[in-house]
Amino acid sequence: MAEALTKSQSEVDNVLFDATEHQRTFALNYGDAVDKLRRKLVHEVTIATTVGLVLGGLVGTIVGMRRR
């Protein structure tokens, strides 16, 4: 069927094929980027919160012991 296409139809077919291939490549490379970013963000926030609580507890303990 591709042999029966005119030159302009063949060009359109090539453009559509290229666009489909580029979209497929993009989806393979970046399809799960949002999930990875969300996981990474939650991980970083969890670590920052834990460090903040630990440091806050240590500072609170030091200040509390100095006031006795």
Stockholm file with secondary structure:
# STOCKHOLM 1.0

chainA/1-68         MAEALTKSQSEVDNVLFDATEHQRTFALNYGDAVDKLRRKLVHEVTIATTVGLVLGGLVGTIVGMRRR
#=GR chainA/1-68 SS CGGGSCHHHHHHHHHHHHHHHHHHHHHHHHTTHHHHHHHHHHHHHHHHHHHHHHHHHHHHHHHHHHTC
#=GC SS_cons        CGGGSCHHHHHHHHHHHHHHHHHHHHHHHHTTHHHHHHHHHHHHHHHHHHHHHHHHHHHHHHHHHHTC
//
